[in-house]
Amino acid sequence: MNGQGRSAYGQQPLSADDLQRLVRVAEQSVAVAVLRGVADHPDIADHPAALRELRAAFVTLRRHGHLRGCIGTLAAAQPLVLAVADRARAAALDDPRFDPVQPHELDDLEVSVSVLTAPVPLAVDDFHALVAALRPGVDGIVVEAGQHRATFLPSVWEELTEPLQFLDALWHKAGLTPRTWPPGIRISRYAAQYAASDGRERLADG
C-alpha cells in the first residue's frame, strides 16, 4: 500500500515520515531511560494529528541482530506518540526476559516500532484451517486459550517464514502444545506498519 486510503482493517495508514518520527521518539525514550533512569514524555502538540490518535504499538530493540527487548500492547489506550515513548522505555528497562539495557549498548541498538491495527477475530475451526488462512508476512496473530495467551508481530515472519514454523513457535510462547486445538481457543489477527532505525519501513496492506 502506498499510504493512501484505509486498510482492510479500517484504519488510516501512517506516512513514511510519521513512522520515522515514531522511531526517533522511541530512540530518545530509550536513551533517556537508560542514561537518566526516567521516562520521556513527548509533548503531543509537537506531533502530527495522526500520531495523536489512540493506537496500539510495540517497540523492539535488537543488538548485533539479537533481540534485546520487546514490549507493547494490543489495546489502543494512549495517543500513539505517548504509547511509543512508554513502550520504548519499557523495552529497554522492563522486559523480564533481559537485563536492563546499559549505556554502553546504546550505540549498537537498533530500535523498531510496529503500529498495530485493531485485532479482528479469525473464524477458523481447527489448526489446519488456521494454517490455510494465514497470510505470511502480513498477519500478526493472537492466540488465547484459557490462561494461555501470546502474540507474534508480522515482523516475526522475517525469521519464521513458514506458517507451521510460525505457529509452532507462537504456541510454544503461549505455553500450548504445538499443533493442538484446545477447547475454547480464540484466534485474532492484525496488520502492522513497521519502521526501524536503519531506515527500513513496511506499510501495512491489510
MARFI-115628 format. One record per residue (C-alpha): x, y, z; residue in one letter; residue number from 0. Coordinates in steps of 0.1 Angstrom, whole numbers, plus 2048, in hexadecimal, padded with zeros to 3 digits. Example, Ala and Ser with C-alpha at 12.3 -4.5 7.8 and 13.67 -1.06 7.14 Angstrom:
<bapa><X>87B</X><Y>7D3</Y><Z>84E</Z><resn>A</resn><resi>0</resi></bapa>
<bapa><X>889</X><Y>7F5</Y><Z>847</Z><resn>S</resn><resi>1</resi></bapa>
end
This chain:
<bapa><X>800</X><Y>800</Y><Z>800</Z><resn>M</resn><resi>0</resi></bapa>
<bapa><X>80C</X><Y>822</Y><Z>7F8</Z><resn>N</resn><resi>1</resi></bapa>
<bapa><X>7FE</X><Y>832</Y><Z>817</Z><resn>G</resn><resi>2</resi></bapa>
<bapa><X>7DF</X><Y>840</Y><Z>807</Z><resn>Q</resn><resi>3</resi></bapa>
<bapa><X>7BC</X><Y>835</Y><Z>811</Z><resn>G</resn><resi>4</resi></bapa>
<bapa><X>7B3</X><Y>81D</Y><Z>82D</Z><resn>R</resn><resi>5</resi></bapa>
<bapa><X>7BE</X><Y>7F9</Y><Z>832</Z><resn>S</resn><resi>6</resi></bapa>
<bapa><X>7A6</X><Y>7DC</Y><Z>834</Z><resn>A</resn><resi>7</resi></bapa>
<bapa><X>7A8</X><Y>7E1</Y><Z>85A</Z><resn>Y</resn><resi>8</resi></bapa>
<bapa><X>798</X><Y>803</Y><Z>857</Z><resn>G</resn><resi>9</resi></bapa>
<bapa><X>7B4</X><Y>819</Y><Z>864</Z><resn>Q</resn><resi>10</resi></bapa>
<bapa><X>7C7</X><Y>834</Y><Z>852</Z><resn>Q</resn><resi>11</resi></bapa>
<bapa><X>7EB</X><Y>82A</Y><Z>849</Z><resn>P</resn><resi>12</resi></bapa>
<bapa><X>807</X><Y>840</Y><Z>856</Z><resn>L</resn><resi>13</resi></bapa>
<bapa><X>81F</X><Y>851</Y><Z>83E</Z><resn>S</resn><resi>14</resi></bapa>
<bapa><X>843</X><Y>847</Y><Z>83C</Z><resn>A</resn><resi>15</resi></bapa>
<bapa><X>84C</X><Y>868</Y><Z>84D</Z><resn>D</resn><resi>16</resi></bapa>
<bapa><X>834</X><Y>860</Y><Z>869</Z><resn>D</resn><resi>17</resi></bapa>
<bapa><X>844</X><Y>83E</Y><Z>86E</Z><resn>L</resn><resi>18</resi></bapa>
<bapa><X>867</X><Y>84C</Y><Z>86F</Z><resn>Q</resn><resi>19</resi></bapa>
<bapa><X>85C</X><Y>867</Y><Z>888</Z><resn>R</resn><resi>20</resi></bapa>
<bapa><X>850</X><Y>84B</Y><Z>89E</Z><resn>L</resn><resi>21</resi></bapa>
<bapa><X>871</X><Y>839</Y><Z>89C</Z><resn>V</resn><resi>22</resi></bapa>
<bapa><X>883</X><Y>859</Y><Z>8A7</Z><resn>R</resn><resi>23</resi></bapa>
<bapa><X>86A</X><Y>85C</Y><Z>8C4</Z><resn>V</resn><resi>24</resi></bapa>
<bapa><X>872</X><Y>838</Y><Z>8CE</Z><resn>A</resn><resi>25</resi></bapa>
<bapa><X>898</X><Y>83E</Y><Z>8CB</Z><resn>E</resn><resi>26</resi></bapa>
<bapa><X>896</X><Y>85C</Y><Z>8E1</Z><resn>Q</resn><resi>27</resi></bapa>
<bapa><X>881</X><Y>84B</Y><Z>8FB</Z><resn>S</resn><resi>28</resi></bapa>
<bapa><X>899</X><Y>82E</Y><Z>8FD</Z><resn>V</resn><resi>29</resi></bapa>
<bapa><X>8B7</X><Y>845</Y><Z>901</Z><resn>A</resn><resi>30</resi></bapa>
<bapa><X>8A6</X><Y>85A</Y><Z>91C</Z><resn>V</resn><resi>31</resi></bapa>
<bapa><X>89B</X><Y>83A</Y><Z>92F</Z><resn>A</resn><resi>32</resi></bapa>
<bapa><X>8BE</X><Y>82A</Y><Z>92D</Z><resn>V</resn><resi>33</resi></bapa>
<bapa><X>8D3</X><Y>849</Y><Z>934</Z><resn>L</resn><resi>34</resi></bapa>
<bapa><X>8BD</X><Y>85C</Y><Z>94C</Z><resn>R</resn><resi>35</resi></bapa>
<bapa><X>8A6</X><Y>841</Y><Z>95A</Z><resn>G</resn><resi>36</resi></bapa>
<bapa><X>886</X><Y>855</Y><Z>953</Z><resn>V</resn><resi>37</resi></bapa>
<bapa><X>869</X><Y>853</Y><Z>93B</Z><resn>A</resn><resi>38</resi></bapa>
<bapa><X>868</X><Y>86B</Y><Z>91D</Z><resn>D</resn><resi>39</resi></bapa>
<bapa><X>847</X><Y>87C</Y><Z>918</Z><resn>H</resn><resi>40</resi></bapa>
<bapa><X>844</X><Y>88A</Y><Z>8F5</Z><resn>P</resn><resi>41</resi></bapa>
<bapa><X>82D</X><Y>8A8</Y><Z>8F0</Z><resn>D</resn><resi>42</resi></bapa>
<bapa><X>812</X><Y>89B</Y><Z>8D9</Z><resn>I</resn><resi>43</resi></bapa>
<bapa><X>80C</X><Y>8BE</Y><Z>8CC</Z><resn>A</resn><resi>44</resi></bapa>
<bapa><X>82E</X><Y>8BC</Y><Z>8BB</Z><resn>D</resn><resi>45</resi></bapa>
<bapa><X>822</X><Y>89F</Y><Z>8A6</Z><resn>H</resn><resi>46</resi></bapa>
<bapa><X>80A</X><Y>89B</Y><Z>888</Z><resn>P</resn><resi>47</resi></bapa>
<bapa><X>7E6</X><Y>892</Y><Z>88F</Z><resn>A</resn><resi>48</resi></bapa>
<bapa><X>7EB</X><Y>86E</Y><Z>883</Z><resn>A</resn><resi>49</resi></bapa>
<bapa><X>803</X><Y>868</Y><Z>89F</Z><resn>L</resn><resi>50</resi></bapa>
<bapa><X>7EB</X><Y>876</Y><Z>8B9</Z><resn>R</resn><resi>51</resi></bapa>
<bapa><X>7D1</X><Y>85C</Y><Z>8B1</Z><resn>E</resn><resi>52</resi></bapa>
<bapa><X>7CB</X><Y>83F</Y><Z>8C9</Z><resn>L</resn><resi>53</resi></bapa>
<bapa><X>7DF</X><Y>822</Y><Z>8BA</Z><resn>R</resn><resi>54</resi></bapa>
<bapa><X>7F0</X><Y>803</Y><Z>8C6</Z><resn>A</resn><resi>55</resi></bapa>
<bapa><X>816</X><Y>7FE</Y><Z>8C1</Z><resn>A</resn><resi>56</resi></bapa>
<bapa><X>834</X><Y>7E8</Y><Z>8C8</Z><resn>F</resn><resi>57</resi></bapa>
<bapa><X>858</X><Y>7F3</Y><Z>8CB</Z><resn>V</resn><resi>58</resi></bapa>
<bapa><X>873</X><Y>7DA</Y><Z>8C4</Z><resn>T</resn><resi>59</resi></bapa>
<bapa><X>898</X><Y>7DD</Y><Z>8CC</Z><resn>L</resn><resi>60</resi></bapa>
<bapa><X>8B3</X><Y>7C9</Y><Z>8BC</Z><resn>R</resn><resi>61</resi></bapa>
<bapa><X>8D9</X><Y>7C9</Y><Z>8C2</Z><resn>R</resn><resi>62</resi></bapa>
<bapa><X>8F0</X><Y>7B8</Y><Z>8A9</Z><resn>H</resn><resi>63</resi></bapa>
<bapa><X>8D2</X><Y>7A8</Y><Z>899</Z><resn>G</resn><resi>64</resi></bapa>
<bapa><X>8C6</X><Y>798</Y><Z>8BA</Z><resn>H</resn><resi>65</resi></bapa>
<bapa><X>8A6</X><Y>7A1</Y><Z>8CC</Z><resn>L</resn><resi>66</resi></bapa>
<bapa><X>8AD</X><Y>7B8</Y><Z>8E9</Z><resn>R</resn><resi>67</resi></bapa>
<bapa><X>88A</X><Y>7C2</Y><Z>8F4</Z><resn>G</resn><resi>68</resi></bapa>
<bapa><X>867</X><Y>7C4</Y><Z>8E6</Z><resn>C</resn><resi>69</resi></bapa>
<bapa><X>849</X><Y>7D3</Y><Z>8F8</Z><resn>I</resn><resi>70</resi></bapa>
<bapa><X>827</X><Y>7DE</Y><Z>8EB</Z><resn>G</resn><resi>71</resi></bapa>
<bapa><X>802</X><Y>7DB</Y><Z>8EF</Z><resn>T</resn><resi>72</resi></bapa>
<bapa><X>7E5</X><Y>7D1</Y><Z>8D8</Z><resn>L</resn><resi>73</resi></bapa>
<bapa><X>7CE</X><Y>7EA</Y><Z>8E8</Z><resn>A</resn><resi>74</resi></bapa>
<bapa><X>7CB</X><Y>80D</Y><Z>8DA</Z><resn>A</resn><resi>75</resi></bapa>
<bapa><X>7CA</X><Y>820</Y><Z>8FB</Z><resn>A</resn><resi>76</resi></bapa>
<bapa><X>7E2</X><Y>83D</Y><Z>8F6</Z><resn>Q</resn><resi>77</resi></bapa>
<bapa><X>7EB</X><Y>857</Y><Z>8DB</Z><resn>P</resn><resi>78</resi></bapa>
<bapa><X>803</X><Y>845</Y><Z>8C4</Z><resn>L</resn><resi>79</resi></bapa>
<bapa><X>821</X><Y>85A</Y><Z>8CB</Z><resn>V</resn><resi>80</resi></bapa>
<bapa><X>81E</X><Y>856</Y><Z>8F0</Z><resn>L</resn><resi>81</resi></bapa>
<bapa><X>818</X><Y>830</Y><Z>8ED</Z><resn>A</resn><resi>82</resi></bapa>
<bapa><X>838</X><Y>82D</Y><Z>8D8</Z><resn>V</resn><resi>83</resi></bapa>
<bapa><X>84C</X><Y>841</Y><Z>8F2</Z><resn>A</resn><resi>84</resi></bapa>
<bapa><X>83F</X><Y>82C</Y><Z>90E</Z><resn>D</resn><resi>85</resi></bapa>
<bapa><X>844</X><Y>80A</Y><Z>8FC</Z><resn>R</resn><resi>86</resi></bapa>
<bapa><X>868</X><Y>815</Y><Z>8F3</Z><resn>A</resn><resi>87</resi></bapa>
<bapa><X>871</X><Y>81C</Y><Z>917</Z><resn>R</resn><resi>88</resi></bapa>
<bapa><X>861</X><Y>7FB</Y><Z>922</Z><resn>A</resn><resi>89</resi></bapa>
<bapa><X>873</X><Y>7E7</Y><Z>907</Z><resn>A</resn><resi>90</resi></bapa>
<bapa><X>894</X><Y>7F6</Y><Z>913</Z><resn>A</resn><resi>91</resi></bapa>
<bapa><X>88F</X><Y>7F1</Y><Z>938</Z><resn>L</resn><resi>92</resi></bapa>
<bapa><X>872</X><Y>7DA</Y><Z>940</Z><resn>D</resn><resi>93</resi></bapa>
<bapa><X>872</X><Y>7BC</Y><Z>928</Z><resn>D</resn><resi>94</resi></bapa>
<bapa><X>873</X><Y>79F</Y><Z>941</Z><resn>P</resn><resi>95</resi></bapa>
<bapa><X>887</X><Y>78A</Y><Z>928</Z><resn>R</resn><resi>96</resi></bapa>
<bapa><X>8A5</X><Y>7A1</Y><Z>929</Z><resn>F</resn><resi>97</resi></bapa>
<bapa><X>8BA</X><Y>7B6</Y><Z>940</Z><resn>D</resn><resi>98</resi></bapa>
<bapa><X>8B5</X><Y>7DC</Y><Z>93C</Z><resn>P</resn><resi>99</resi></bapa>
<bapa><X>8C7</X><Y>7EB</Y><Z>91E</Z><resn>V</resn><resi>100</resi></bapa>
<bapa><X>8E8</X><Y>7FB</Y><Z>929</Z><resn>Q</resn><resi>101</resi></bapa>
<bapa><X>8F6</X><Y>81C</Y><Z>91D</Z><resn>P</resn><resi>102</resi></bapa>
<bapa><X>913</X><Y>80B</Y><Z>90A</Z><resn>H</resn><resi>103</resi></bapa>
<bapa><X>8F9</X><Y>7F9</Y><Z>8F5</Z><resn>E</resn><resi>104</resi></bapa>
<bapa><X>8E7</X><Y>817</Y><Z>8E7</Z><resn>L</resn><resi>105</resi></bapa>
<bapa><X>8FD</X><Y>81D</Y><Z>8C9</Z><resn>D</resn><resi>106</resi></bapa>
<bapa><X>8F7</X><Y>7F9</Y><Z>8BD</Z><resn>D</resn><resi>107</resi></bapa>
<bapa><X>8D1</X><Y>7F8</Y><Z>8C2</Z><resn>L</resn><resi>108</resi></bapa>
<bapa><X>8B9</X><Y>7F6</Y><Z>8A5</Z><resn>E</resn><resi>109</resi></bapa>
<bapa><X>897</X><Y>804</Y><Z>8AF</Z><resn>V</resn><resi>110</resi></bapa>
<bapa><X>878</X><Y>7FB</Y><Z>89C</Z><resn>S</resn><resi>111</resi></bapa>
<bapa><X>854</X><Y>805</Y><Z>8A0</Z><resn>V</resn><resi>112</resi></bapa>
<bapa><X>835</X><Y>7F1</Y><Z>895</Z><resn>S</resn><resi>113</resi></bapa>
<bapa><X>814</X><Y>803</Y><Z>894</Z><resn>V</resn><resi>114</resi></bapa>
<bapa><X>7F7</X><Y>7EB</Y><Z>896</Z><resn>L</resn><resi>115</resi></bapa>
<bapa><X>7D4</X><Y>7EA</Y><Z>888</Z><resn>T</resn><resi>116</resi></bapa>
<bapa><X>7B9</X><Y>7DE</Y><Z>89F</Z><resn>A</resn><resi>117</resi></bapa>
<bapa><X>7B8</X><Y>7B7</Y><Z>8A1</Z><resn>P</resn><resi>118</resi></bapa>
<bapa><X>79B</X><Y>7A7</Y><Z>891</Z><resn>V</resn><resi>119</resi></bapa>
<bapa><X>78E</X><Y>783</Y><Z>898</Z><resn>P</resn><resi>120</resi></bapa>
<bapa><X>799</X><Y>769</Y><Z>87F</Z><resn>L</resn><resi>121</resi></bapa>
<bapa><X>77D</X><Y>750</Y><Z>879</Z><resn>A</resn><resi>122</resi></bapa>
<bapa><X>78F</X><Y>72F</Y><Z>877</Z><resn>V</resn><resi>123</resi></bapa>
<bapa><X>783</X><Y>70E</Y><Z>885</Z><resn>D</resn><resi>124</resi></bapa>
<bapa><X>7A4</X><Y>6FB</Y><Z>888</Z><resn>D</resn><resi>125</resi></bapa>
<bapa><X>7C9</X><Y>6FD</Y><Z>885</Z><resn>F</resn><resi>126</resi></bapa>
<bapa><X>7CB</X><Y>6F4</Y><Z>860</Z><resn>H</resn><resi>127</resi></bapa>
<bapa><X>7B1</X><Y>70F</Y><Z>857</Z><resn>A</resn><resi>128</resi></bapa>
<bapa><X>7C7</X><Y>728</Y><Z>86A</Z><resn>L</resn><resi>129</resi></bapa>
<bapa><X>7E6</X><Y>71E</Y><Z>856</Z><resn>V</resn><resi>130</resi></bapa>
<bapa><X>7D2</X><Y>722</Y><Z>836</Z><resn>A</resn><resi>131</resi></bapa>
<bapa><X>7C5</X><Y>744</Y><Z>840</Z><resn>A</resn><resi>132</resi></bapa>
<bapa><X>7E6</X><Y>753</Y><Z>84A</Z><resn>L</resn><resi>133</resi></bapa>
<bapa><X>7F6</X><Y>76E</Y><Z>834</Z><resn>R</resn><resi>134</resi></bapa>
<bapa><X>81C</X><Y>76B</Y><Z>839</Z><resn>P</resn><resi>135</resi></bapa>
<bapa><X>82D</X><Y>78D</Y><Z>83C</Z><resn>G</resn><resi>136</resi></bapa>
<bapa><X>80C</X><Y>79F</Y><Z>843</Z><resn>V</resn><resi>137</resi></bapa>
<bapa><X>7FA</X><Y>790</Y><Z>861</Z><resn>D</resn><resi>138</resi></bapa>
<bapa><X>801</X><Y>795</Y><Z>885</Z><resn>G</resn><resi>139</resi></bapa>
<bapa><X>7F0</X><Y>77A</Y><Z>899</Z><resn>I</resn><resi>140</resi></bapa>
<bapa><X>7E2</X><Y>779</Y><Z>8BC</Z><resn>V</resn><resi>141</resi></bapa>
<bapa><X>7DA</X><Y>757</Y><Z>8CC</Z><resn>V</resn><resi>142</resi></bapa>
<bapa><X>7C5</X><Y>754</Y><Z>8EB</Z><resn>E</resn><resi>143</resi></bapa>
<bapa><X>7BC</X><Y>734</Y><Z>8FD</Z><resn>A</resn><resi>144</resi></bapa>
<bapa><X>7B2</X><Y>736</Y><Z>922</Z><resn>G</resn><resi>145</resi></bapa>
<bapa><X>7CF</X><Y>745</Y><Z>934</Z><resn>Q</resn><resi>146</resi></bapa>
<bapa><X>7E6</X><Y>741</Y><Z>916</Z><resn>H</resn><resi>147</resi></bapa>
<bapa><X>7EB</X><Y>760</Y><Z>900</Z><resn>R</resn><resi>148</resi></bapa>
<bapa><X>806</X><Y>76C</Y><Z>8E8</Z><resn>A</resn><resi>149</resi></bapa>
<bapa><X>80B</X><Y>780</Y><Z>8C8</Z><resn>T</resn><resi>150</resi></bapa>
<bapa><X>824</X><Y>782</Y><Z>8AC</Z><resn>F</resn><resi>151</resi></bapa>
<bapa><X>828</X><Y>7A2</Y><Z>899</Z><resn>L</resn><resi>152</resi></bapa>
<bapa><X>828</X><Y>7A1</Y><Z>873</Z><resn>P</resn><resi>153</resi></bapa>
<bapa><X>84E</X><Y>7A9</Y><Z>874</Z><resn>S</resn><resi>154</resi></bapa>
<bapa><X>853</X><Y>786</Y><Z>883</Z><resn>V</resn><resi>155</resi></bapa>
<bapa><X>84D</X><Y>778</Y><Z>860</Z><resn>W</resn><resi>156</resi></bapa>
<bapa><X>870</X><Y>784</Y><Z>857</Z><resn>E</resn><resi>157</resi></bapa>
<bapa><X>87F</X><Y>769</Y><Z>86D</Z><resn>E</resn><resi>158</resi></bapa>
<bapa><X>863</X><Y>74F</Y><Z>86D</Z><resn>L</resn><resi>159</resi></bapa>
<bapa><X>85A</X><Y>74F</Y><Z>849</Z><resn>T</resn><resi>160</resi></bapa>
<bapa><X>844</X><Y>72F</Y><Z>847</Z><resn>E</resn><resi>161</resi></bapa>
<bapa><X>820</X><Y>72E</Y><Z>856</Z><resn>P</resn><resi>162</resi></bapa>
<bapa><X>826</X><Y>70E</Y><Z>86A</Z><resn>L</resn><resi>163</resi></bapa>
<bapa><X>847</X><Y>71C</Y><Z>877</Z><resn>Q</resn><resi>164</resi></bapa>
<bapa><X>837</X><Y>73D</Y><Z>880</Z><resn>F</resn><resi>165</resi></bapa>
<bapa><X>819</X><Y>72C</Y><Z>892</Z><resn>L</resn><resi>166</resi></bapa>
<bapa><X>82E</X><Y>712</Y><Z>8A4</Z><resn>D</resn><resi>167</resi></bapa>
<bapa><X>843</X><Y>72E</Y><Z>8B3</Z><resn>A</resn><resi>168</resi></bapa>
<bapa><X>825</X><Y>742</Y><Z>8BC</Z><resn>L</resn><resi>169</resi></bapa>
<bapa><X>814</X><Y>724</Y><Z>8CD</Z><resn>W</resn><resi>170</resi></bapa>
<bapa><X>834</X><Y>71E</Y><Z>8E0</Z><resn>H</resn><resi>171</resi></bapa>
<bapa><X>835</X><Y>743</Y><Z>8EB</Z><resn>K</resn><resi>172</resi></bapa>
<bapa><X>811</X><Y>740</Y><Z>8F8</Z><resn>A</resn><resi>173</resi></bapa>
<bapa><X>81A</X><Y>720</Y><Z>90B</Z><resn>G</resn><resi>174</resi></bapa>
<bapa><X>805</X><Y>70A</Y><Z>8F5</Z><resn>L</resn><resi>175</resi></bapa>
<bapa><X>80E</X><Y>6E9</Y><Z>8E4</Z><resn>T</resn><resi>176</resi></bapa>
<bapa><X>816</X><Y>6F1</Y><Z>8C0</Z><resn>P</resn><resi>177</resi></bapa>
<bapa><X>7FC</X><Y>6E7</Y><Z>8A6</Z><resn>R</resn><resi>178</resi></bapa>
<bapa><X>7E1</X><Y>6E1</Y><Z>8C1</Z><resn>T</resn><resi>179</resi></bapa>
<bapa><X>7BF</X><Y>6F2</Y><Z>8C1</Z><resn>W</resn><resi>180</resi></bapa>
<bapa><X>7B3</X><Y>6F6</Y><Z>8E5</Z><resn>P</resn><resi>181</resi></bapa>
<bapa><X>78E</X><Y>6FB</Y><Z>8ED</Z><resn>P</resn><resi>182</resi></bapa>
<bapa><X>784</X><Y>71F</Y><Z>8EC</Z><resn>G</resn><resi>183</resi></bapa>
<bapa><X>7A3</X><Y>72A</Y><Z>8D9</Z><resn>I</resn><resi>184</resi></bapa>
<bapa><X>79F</X><Y>74D</Y><Z>8C9</Z><resn>R</resn><resi>185</resi></bapa>
<bapa><X>7B5</X><Y>75A</Y><Z>8AD</Z><resn>I</resn><resi>186</resi></bapa>
<bapa><X>7B7</X><Y>77F</Y><Z>8A1</Z><resn>S</resn><resi>187</resi></bapa>
<bapa><X>7CC</X><Y>78F</Y><Z>887</Z><resn>R</resn><resi>188</resi></bapa>
<bapa><X>7D8</X><Y>7B2</Y><Z>881</Z><resn>Y</resn><resi>189</resi></bapa>
<bapa><X>7EF</X><Y>7C5</Y><Z>869</Z><resn>A</resn><resi>190</resi></bapa>
<bapa><X>80B</X><Y>7DD</Y><Z>872</Z><resn>A</resn><resi>191</resi></bapa>
<bapa><X>820</X><Y>7F9</Y><Z>863</Z><resn>Q</resn><resi>192</resi></bapa>
<bapa><X>844</X><Y>7F5</Y><Z>86C</Z><resn>Y</resn><resi>193</resi></bapa>
<bapa><X>863</X><Y>80C</Y><Z>86B</Z><resn>A</resn><resi>194</resi></bapa>
<bapa><X>885</X><Y>808</Y><Z>879</Z><resn>A</resn><resi>195</resi></bapa>
<bapa><X>8A3</X><Y>81E</Y><Z>882</Z><resn>S</resn><resi>196</resi></bapa>
<bapa><X>8B6</X><Y>810</Y><Z>864</Z><resn>D</resn><resi>197</resi></bapa>
<bapa><X>89C</X><Y>820</Y><Z>84D</Z><resn>G</resn><resi>198</resi></bapa>
<bapa><X>888</X><Y>801</Y><Z>845</Z><resn>R</resn><resi>199</resi></bapa>
<bapa><X>863</X><Y>806</Y><Z>842</Z><resn>E</resn><resi>200</resi></bapa>
<bapa><X>845</X><Y>7F1</Y><Z>839</Z><resn>R</resn><resi>201</resi></bapa>
<bapa><X>822</X><Y>7FE</Y><Z>834</Z><resn>L</resn><resi>202</resi></bapa>
<bapa><X>805</X><Y>7E7</Y><Z>83E</Z><resn>A</resn><resi>203</resi></bapa>
<bapa><X>7F1</X><Y>7DC</Y><Z>821</Z><resn>D</resn><resi>204</resi></bapa>
<bapa><X>7D5</X><Y>7CE</Y><Z>836</Z><resn>G</resn><resi>205</resi></bapa>
end
